[in-house]
């Protein structure tokens, strides 16, 4: 079984039905199958061989779905750059994974063979308008065969490099194999509250290069329609939910909060909506209750990580209903283990905890990634005896519901995106006026968690917070930027002399029953 087979079957079953929609563009299942065949053959025709990387950077568009399907068919590896990456971050990724081709959407065709770190790229392809030095995407498709390429892949073959911030200050790439992705598909389908059917429509507004993209193949498997948005504008999104009779959607908590503040929500007809899934960050129980009242009994939640390929726990619609009716504390849970994956909360000795005891979430299963690209030491830290150590601290109740309490690692989740403090600090330390910097999370009403920096300046420095933020803007993606900066005379240290990040952070979380938000 393979993704290529699934799509061929879908084209047979629902050839004239819409597979992907965006604005006024509609791509049928038959067209998606044919065009992804053409793109797969075009990539192989450029001399690529299975296992080669193809970099992709674009805002959400129909072509991103074609590209994913084509790369599966050709046995090539998708290296999807977040569209919010700065040029420096994109260079970091490309110089690490060394793709042979880059496919760029409108606004991302400023790379060339002369760009530092891009020397491995032999072919530059533009999805949108013509760009100097770039081949046209449609031209490549028109010249290629529409026949399914004769490429066989195995479950251990690398399929995707999933990039996120790294604890070392460098962007890291989680290696997802074909088997990982197939396990993710099985798990998502088995664990869905409302299994999608032909005619159902899934609205994807987050970058499909990120968490939202994990839902593309499961919904295509079922014959549903993917409805893509290239940006999130609350009023427009609600209008489209009503106009298009959207049945399913996935949002990060920040987006849910913004919709709750949108005046037009009160007059939006959401009667077609069967499921509003939220995840990628914790959500405040008070907001969950409000969303249940405003959107209806359609909420479900998932918890997962890049390293687990997809969600590993699920708080179902039935769980939400039960919590709101008679067990409100359950709304603070991220649910129970999903599908075939083993999930435990264990102490330092590796023994399961219970009651009020806190331990680390560990995961084992076919969906657990193969490690970090080019980083065996980092891989060895998180993959131990077949178990993925998530770094998330939690407790578990007698019915198996897991409650996130804190993070063992210092990662911040802001607006659904992972931010590692060391990556932000590495940029701050390049500023000539800064002696020391400590970056940490603070509760944020809009973004869930905000990125904050406490900074010690040189005695002779005369610099403002805005000047420091301006310095960071060209070096960090916008979601990684500190949302507030405090200037301090000194930073506390632990006995070994290192800056005590948790001590600095603690004052902002006093009174919270968990250290995630």
N, C-alpha and C positions, 0 to 999 in steps of 0.2 A: 504494500500500500504506500502511496506517496501523494504529495500535494498535487503533482501533475495529474495523477489519476483522478483525484477528487474533482479537480476543475474540469477535466474532460467529461466526467460523468455529469457534473452540474450543467455543462453546456448542452448535453444530450437531453437532460430532464427539463431544463428551463431556458433553452437557448434564446428565446425572444424576450424573456423577462429582464428587468433592470437589475444589473449586478452592482453598479456604482453610479451615484448621482453627485453632481456638484453644481450648484446654481442651475444653469439651463443645460448642462451637459448630462447626457445619459449614455451609459455603456452597458449593453446587454451581456448576458453570460456567454453567448456565442462570440460576440466581439472581443470580450476579455480573453477568452481561450485562444482565439486566432491571433490577436495582437501580442499576447504574451509569448505565443509560439514564435512570432516574427522577431520579437526583441531577443528571445533566447538564441535564435539562430544568428541574429546580427552580432551578438556578443561573441559567440563561438567563431563567427566569421572574421572577427577582428584578431583572432589568434589566441583568445583566452581558453584556458583549460579548466576543468572542474577543480575547485579549491582556490582559484584566483579570486581576489577581492575586487568588488565594484563599489566605489564610494557614491553615496547619494546625498544630496542636500537640496531640500525644497520645502516650501510650505505645503500644507495638505493640498493634494490635487489627484485627479483620476489616475495620472501616470504612475503615482507611487504604488498603487495597487497592481497595475500592470507589471511594474518593475519587480515587485516581490514575487509575483507568480512566475515571471520569466526566469529569475535567478534560481528559483527552486527547480525549474525544468532543465536548466543548463548545468546544474550542480555548482553554481557560482555562489560566492559568499557576499551577502549584503553588509556593507559597512555604512550605516545610515548616520549622517551627521545631524545633530540637532539644529534646526533652522535658526536657533537663537545663539549658536556659537559665534564668538568673535572670530576674526581672521586668524588670530594667534591660536585659539583653541582648535580651529579646523586644521591648522598646520600641524599642531601637536598630534592630532588623531591620524592624519594622512601620513605623516613621517613615520608613525609607529606601525600602522597596518599595511602600508605600501601597496595600495590598490593599483591596478593597471588601467582602470577606466574610472572617470568620474562623470556622473549624470547630474546636471545642475538645473534647478528651476529658476524662474525669473527672479532676478536680484542676486543670484549666486554665481554668476558667470565671470567673476573678476579674477579667477585663478588662471594661471598659464604655466607652461613648462619652466618659465623663469621664476615662478613663485617658490620661495624657500620651502623645502620639504616636499614639493610636488614633483620631484624628478622621476619618481617611479611611474607616473601616469603617462601612458602612451596615447590615450584618446580622451578628448574632452567633448562631452555631448550636452547640448542645450535642449531642455524641454520646451522652453518658451521661444521668444523672439530670437532671430539670428544673432550670434555673437562672434566676434573675431576669434579665430582659432578653434571654434567649436563646430562639431558636426551637428546637423539637425536631427533631432529625435525622430520626427516623422519620416525624414529621408532614409534613415537607417531601417525603419520598419518597412517602408515601401519596397526596398531592394531585397529584403530577406524572405525566405520561404515561410509559408504558413503551416508547414507540416511539423508535427511534434518532433523535437530533436530526440535522437536515440541516445540518451544519456541515462545511465542507471546510477542511483545513489544508494548508500547504505545508511543505517541509523546513526553510525558513528561519524559520518561526514559532517564537517563544519558547514553551517547554514547561515548564521548571522553573527556579527560582532555588535553587541549592544553596549553603547558607550554611556558612561556616567562619570561624575566627579570621583576622584580618587583620594584615599586617605593620605597618600604621599604628596599631594599637591599636583599630581599629574592625572589627566583623564585616563580611566581604565576601560578595558574592553572585555565584557563578559562573553565567553564563547558558547553559543547555543548550537548544538548539533541538530541534525534532521530529527533524530530520535527525541531530543528534548522538546522540539516544537510539536511533534506528533503527540507526545505525552501531554503537553499543554492543551492541545486541541481536545483530546479525549476528556481530560479533567474538567475543562470549562463546559463542555457539552453535558457531561454527567451531573455537574453541580449547578446548572442553571435552574433558577426558579421557574422561568417561563421559556421553554425551548422555542427558539425562533422557527418560523415556518415560511414557506414561499409567500411573498406578499408583505411580510413584516419589514420594517425599516429601522435600521440602526443609525442614529446620529452620532458621528464622531467629530468632536470639536478640538480635542487635544491633539498634539502632533502624532500622526500615525507612525512616526519614527520612534515613538516612545511607548508608554503604557497602552494608549488607545489602539495601537497597531496590533496588539496581541489578540484583539477580537476580530480582526478582518477574516482570517481563514475559518474560524468556527462558524461565523455567520454565512460566509460563502458556501461552506459545506452544507448548510441547511437551506440554501436557496433564498435567503433574505437579501435585502438591498442595503448597501453601505451608502450613507448620505454624509458627504464630507463637507466640513467647514474649514476655511483657511484662517479664520480668526474668530475670537469669541466676543460678540457684542450682545449683551443680555436681551435687549428688546428685540433685535433681529432674530436671535436664536429662538426665543419664545414664539415669535410670529411664524417661523418656519416649522416648529414643532406642530403648531396648529394646522398650517396650510398643507403640509406634507403628510399629516396623520402619522407622525413618528410613533413607533411602538416601543422602541428600546433606545436607551442612551447611556453613555458612561461619562461621568464628570468627576473632577477633583473637588474636594470640599470648598475650595475658594470659589469655584464657579457656582456651586449650589448656593453659597452665601450671597453672591452677587445677584442671582436670580430671585432670591427671597427679598432683596431690596428693590427689585425692579417693579415700578407701579403697574405695568401692563400685565403682570402675572395674575392679578385678580380677575382680569377679563379674558384670559387665554383659555381656550377650549383644549384640555389635555385628556379628553375622554379616550383617545386611542392609545395613550401611554400605558404599557403593560409593566415596564421595568425601568427604574432609574437606578443604575448601579453607581456607587461612588467608591473611591479608593485612592491609592497612591499617597495618602496621608491620613492621620486620624481626624475625626470630626467631633466637635463638641456635642455631647448628648442633648443639650438644649436646642441646638440647631437641627439635630436629627428630628426631634419631636415637632419643631416648627415645619420642617420640610414635609413630614408625614401628613400634617394637617393641611398644608397648602397644595401639595402635589397629589395627595391621595395615597392609598396603601400599595405603593409600587417600589419602595426603597429596598435595596440590598447592598451589602458592603463586602469588599474583598480586601485581604491583606496578602502581600507578596513581595518579591524582590527581583531585581534584574537577574540575580544568581539562581533563582528558582524558576525562571522562564515565565512564570505567570502567577496567578493567585494561589495561595496555599490554604487559606481559610475563607469561610463564607458565613456572614451573618445574613440569613435569608429573609425574605419578606415575612414568612411566618414568625421568625424570631423577632423581627421588628414589631409585629402586631402583638405578640405575647409580651414583649417588654413594655410597650406603651399601655397595654391593658392592665398588667399586674406585676411587672418586674422591671422598673425603670432603670435599675443599675446595669441591666444587660445591654443597654444602649452604649455603654463604655467598652463593650467587648468587640473584638474584631472577628468573632465567630468561632466555628469549629473546623477541624481539618477537612479538606475537600478531596474527593476522589481517591486515587490510589496512593497518594503521597503520605508518607509517615511524618508526623509532626509531633514533637515533644517539647516540653519546657523542663530543662534539666539544671541541676546545681553544678558546682565546680567539679564534682566527682563524676558527673555524667548521669546522675540518678534523677528520675522524674520528681518534680516538686508537686505539692498540693496545698490546698488551703490558702493562707496568706503568704506563704513562702514565695520568693521571687527567684526566677532562674532565667536562662537564656533559651530562646527558641532555636531548635535545631531541626533540620529537615533532611529526609532521605527519599529518593525516588527517581524515576526515569526522567523527570523534568529538571533535576538539579544539573546545573551547567557543568561544562568540562574544565573550567578554570579561566584565568585571566590571560589574555593574549600577551605573550612575551614577558610574563611576570610569574615565574614558578614560585618565588618566595612568598609573594602575596597570595597565590593560590593555596599554598601549603598552610597558610594561616587560617583560611576559612573552610577548606575541605579536609576533614580529619576522619580517617577510617570510614570514608563513604558518606559522612554526615556533613551537611552545610551548616556552619555556625553563623547565624544571621547577625549577631551582635545586638539583637533586640531583646530587652529584658521584659519579662511578663510573669503573670501568675495565671493559674488555671483553676476553675471551680470543679465541683464534683460531677458536673454534667459535661465536662470537656470544653467549656467555653474559655477562650484565651483572652486575657486583658493586657494590652500593652501598658507598661509602666514607665519605661525609660529606654535609652539606648546605651548599650555598653560602649559602642563607638560614638564618636562625637558628631556624627552626621546630623545635618539639619534637613528637614523636609519643608520647603517653602513653595506654596502654590502647586504642590504635587511633584516638584523637582528636587532631586538630591543635591545637597551642597555640603562639601567637606570643608571645615574651617581652615585646615592647613593650606588648601588651594587658595583661599582668599587671603590668608596671612602671607603667603609667598609673594603675592602682588603688593600688599601693603608694605612689606619690608623693602621693596625696591624704591619706595618713596624716600627722597633724601632727608626729609624732616622727621622721619619716624625711627624711634629707637626700638620700641617693642610694640607688639600688637597681639591681642587675644580676640578671636572671633568665636561667637557662640550663638545659641538660639534663645529667643525670647518669645513669649506668647504674642500672637498677632491676630487681631479680630478678623482681618480680611484674608491673610495668606496662611493662616494656621500657625506657622512659626516664622518669625522674622529673623533676618541675619543682622546681628549687631556686632560692632567692634569697639573694644576698649583699647585706647592707644596712648602710649607714652611718647611725647615729642622730645626732640633735642632741646636743650635749654635755650638755644638761640633761635628756635623756630618760631615763625609767625605764619601759621597756615590755618585755614578754616576747614570745617567738616565738608563743606561743599567742594572745596578745592581738592580734597582727598577723594571724594566720590567721583569728581570729574576725571581724576587721574586713573581711577579704576575702570571707568566705563569703556575705555578702548582696549582693556586687557581681560575683562571678564564678561561672560554672558549676563544679561540684565538681571536674571533671577538669582545670580550669585552676589550681586552688589549689596553691601551693608545698607540696611534701611535706616539705620541710626548709628551715630558715632559718639562715644563719650571720651573726653580727654581726661586722663588720670595721671597722678604723680608717680605711681608705681603699681605694679601688678603682683598679686600674692603668688607665692611659690610653695611647692611641696617639699618634703625633706630632701629630695634629690636635686633640688634647685630648679626644677622645671616649672613653668607657669601653670598654676592650678586652675585650669579652665572651669572645672565644675564649681569651684568656690566663687569665681567671678559670676558664673551663670546663676547660681542658686538664689541670689537676692531677687531675681526677676520671676522666679517660680514659686516663691514662698506662698503657701496657702493652696497650692494646686495638689490634687491627689495623684497626679501622674506628671511625669516630666516630658510628655509629648502633647501636642495640641493640634 
